[in-house]
Amino acid sequence: MHVKSLKVFCDVVARRSFSVAASENGLSQSGVSQIVQHLEDNLGVRLIDRSRRPFVLTPEGEVYYEGCLQLVHRYETLLDEVRTLHRFEAGRVHVASIYSVGLNYGKQLIERFTDKYANATVHMEYHHPDRVYQMVEEGQADIGLVSYAATTRSVRAIAWRDEPMVLVCSPAHPLAQRPRVTAAEVDGLRIIGFDRGLPIRRNIDRQLAEFGISVQAPIAFDNVDTIKRAIVVNSGASFLPAPSVQGELSAGELVSVCIEAVCLTRPLGIIHRRGIEPSPTTQRFIEMLTGAAYSTLASPDRPRLATNKSGVRNPSGKTEKVTA
């Protein structure tokens, strides 16, 4: 069976849409349906239950999808490695990122990588954390950039960097006139926070509790950018990653307040699908982020594939795409 047909099938399943898979593969929707039908006829089983909306995989389809996904990844990895044997570096990396990380680091990361690998392509999308995990799990993204990255049954987390968290407020907030306060003076503060379901909210609450601080967050949102706007509009305050508020602090739109003897951080991490060897280009991107060879970061529970001479193997949100 042609690998292209397997890829089309995987795309149909990952996108949960025949039409989206058709568009991404330059085919008609009927053409994609015929490919899936041909696969089913050859196997003598139904892979997709079309009687349900949205469609679901049959038990046979689940097994076939997992196997095809690995075959397609291995084939694309092989192509990428062959192309890079003479340092042509024509690979592609699809990155899914939470909003704050993508907005703060996306442009510079893409520029750094494509400056080094002039023929490489980086496609970056910004999403809610849950969507980032979903894209990586379903093979829609090669890696994800998230805060408080967690290893699960489907994805593996790699530490990237720690960001300092700072208390910021509107210039109209009472704390704006007091650039330095004690933990006791902040205890009970009303802030504009993150949604309770987000890891960052739970971790901020936990870290503050270690310093004897409890805050109230009657207003909450799921991303840094919205919280910054809400602080200005509501003359409020919040705990936010320092790199995310540098522009507003410089412009005088927000004011930073130092809490004596209190240090908060937000760890950032990289996630990738377990059991799938990242392509050479993806490994290079991970190495650029971490400053360490991928071989030292690779999971010990699975063997690495052979390396080339360079020592490296090889839809919805806001999108930034750079093609060199």
N, C-alpha and C positions, 0 to 999 in steps of 0.2 A: 504494500500500500504506500502511495506517495506521501512523503512527510508533510507536504502542503495540506493534504486532506486531513491529516491528524491535527495540524495546527488550527485549521478552520474549525474542526470539532471542538478543540480546547477553547477557542475564542468564543464559540457559541455558548458553551457552558459557563465560562468565566464572566461573560457579559450578560448572561441570561437573556440573550436576544439574538435572533437570527439576522435581523436587519443591521444591528450594530456590527456584528461579526462580518457581515457582507461588506459594509462600508469600509471597515478597517483592512479588509483583504482585497479590495478592488473588485468585488464580485456582486452579482445580483442576488437578491434574497432567494429567488427560486434556485439559483445556482448553488447556494449554500445548502438549501434544503435537499437538493439532489445529492450533494456530497455526503451529508449525514445519512440519507436514505441508502446510498450505495454502501456505506460502512455497515449499516445494519443488515443489509441483504447479504453481504459477504460473511458476516458473523452468524447470521441466522437468529439474531435476538434483537429485541427493541432496546435501544440505548436511552431514548428520551420518551417520557410519557407526555405526549402532546395533548392529552385529554384534560389536563389540568392547567390552569392559568394563575400564575405563570407556570411554565412547564417545569417538570422535575426529572432528575435522572432515575432510571430504574436501578436496581441493585447491580445489574450487569454494567450499566452505564457508569456507575460510580467507580467500579474496578477499572473499567476501560479508560475512563478519564484520568485517573491517577497514573496509570501506566503510560498513556499517551503524553501526559504533561512532562514526565521525566524523559521520554524519548525525544520530544520536541526540544526540550532544554539541552539535552546532550548533543543533538544535531546542531543547534544554533551555537553552542559552545565550540563544537568542532569547527564550524565555519569561521567563527571569530578567531580561533587559534591559528587556523591556516592563513587567514588574512594578515595576522600579526607576525608571522614568521620572519618577515623582512622589515618589521617595524612600520608597516603601513598604517597601523593603529586606526582602522576604520570602524571600530566597534561602536555600539550604542548602549547607553545606560538610561533606564526609565526609573526616575526617582519620585516617590510619593512622600510628601512632607507635611507636617502640621503647619498651620498658617504662620505662626511666629518665627519658626526656624526658617521656613522658605523665604519669608519676607526679609529676614535679617541677613541670611547667609547665602541664599540661592544664587543671586547674580554673581557674587564674588567666587563662589565655588565653581560655577559653570565656567567663568572666565579663566580661573586658575587651571582647570582641567583641560579645557580646549586650547589654552596657550601651550600646555605641555604636550598634548596629543591633538595636533592640529586637524586631523581628519575624524576625530571622534565626535559623537553627537550625544548631548545630554538633554533629556526631556524631563522637566520637573513640573509636578502638579501639587497644588496646595489643598489640603483636606482636613476634615475633622479627624482626631486620632483614631476613632473606631474604623473610619473608612481607610486610613493608611494601613492598619493591620489587615483589613479585608483584602485590599489590593495586593499586598505582599503574599498573603495566604493563597489567593486565587491565581497568582502568577501574572497579575496585571501590572505589577511594578517589580523591578529587580531588587530594590532596597527601599526601606522607609526610614525617614528621619523623624524621631519622636522624642518627647521628654519622658523620663521614668520608663525607659524601654524595658520590656519584660519578655523573657523567654517563655514560650508556650509549647504545646505539642506540635504546632504548625510552624512557628517562627523562632529564630534564634536571635538574641540581642547581643550587641557588641558595644562596649562603652566608648563614648566619643569625647565629650568635654563637659565640664561643670560651669554653669552660669551663676553669678551672684544674683540674688533676689534683693530688691530694694523696696522700701516703703516710699511711695510717691503720692502726691496730692495736688489738687488744684491750687493755684495761687490764692484763691478765695477761701481755702480751708483754714481753720484755726491753727493747724499744725504748720502751715506754710511760714509762719512767723517764728517757728521754733525748729530750726534745722537739726537740733540734737535733743533727744528725749530719752527717758529710761523705759525699761520694759514695763514697769508698773504703770507708767503714764499712758502706755498704749493698750494695756489690758482693758477689754470691753469696747474697743474702737469699732465703730460701724464702717465697713468698707464696701466697695463694689468688688465682688469676688468672682471666682470661677464656679461653674456649675458643679453641684455636688457629685455628679457621676464621673468627673474627670480626675485622673490620678494627681494632677497638680493641686487640686483643691484639697484632697485628702492629705497630701504630703505637706502642704503649707500649714494646715491645721495641726498636723503632728509635730512639725518642727517648732511652731510657735508654742505649742503646749510644753515642749521641753524647756522653754525659757519662761514658763509661767504666764503665757499670754493667750487669752481667748478673744476672738473677734466675732463680730456679727456681720453677716453678709446678706441683707434683705434683697439686694439686687445682685444678680449673677448672670454671667454670659459664658460662652464656650470658647472665646478666643481673646488674645491680648489686645488686638486692634480695637475691638468693640469696647473693651473695658477702658482703654485710654480715652476714647471719645466720651464715654459715659462719665468718667471722672471730671472732664472739663465741663460738660453740660450740667452735671449735678453737684459741682463743687465738692467732689468726693475724694476718696483715698483708696489705695489698693497696694498689694504686694505684687510686683511684676519683675520679670527678668531685666537686669540692668541694660543689656544690649538692645532690648526692645524699646527703651525709653530715652536713649541718648539724644535723638533728634528733638524730642519734645522738651527735654531738660535744657538743651542748648538754646532752644527758641523761647524759653521762658513760659511754655504752655503748661509745664508740670514742674513741681518742686520736689527735690529729694529730701527725705528726713532720716537722719541717722539714729538708730536705736542702740544705745550703749550696750556693749557686750553681747549683742545679738547678731548672729551670722546665719543667713539663709542661702541655700543654693538650689539650683534646678539642674539635675543631671540630664544630659542629652545622649541619645544612643542611636545606633543603626540596627535595623532589623532586616533579616532576609529569610527566605523560606528554608525550612529544614529539609534535608535530604536532597536538595538541588544544588549542585556545584555552581556558584556564580561564574558568569562568563569572564574572560580575561579582562575585558574593559571594566566590568563591574568590580572586579577585584582591585584593579588599579584605582578606581574611584574610592573604594573603601580604604585603600592604603594611603591615598592622599588625605583623607579625613583623619585617620588615626595616627599617621606617621609611622606605622608598623607594617611589616610584611604580612600579607594575608595568611601565609603559612603559619605564622605564630598565633593567628587569631582563629584559624580553622578549628571546627569542632573535633574533639578527639574521638568521637563515637563513629566517625566515618572516614575512610581513607581519602586522601587528596588525589586528584588525577595528575598525570605527569605534567611538568611545566615545560615551557619552551625556553630558549636560550636567555630570554630576558628575565626568567625566574618567575613569571606570572602566568596564571591560567586564565587561560580563558576556557471610566473615562468620565463634564461634571465639575471639576474644580478650576481654579485659576491656573493657567498653563503658561510656562515659560520654556521656549524651545530654542536651542542654539545649534545650528548645524555648521560645522567648520568645513 
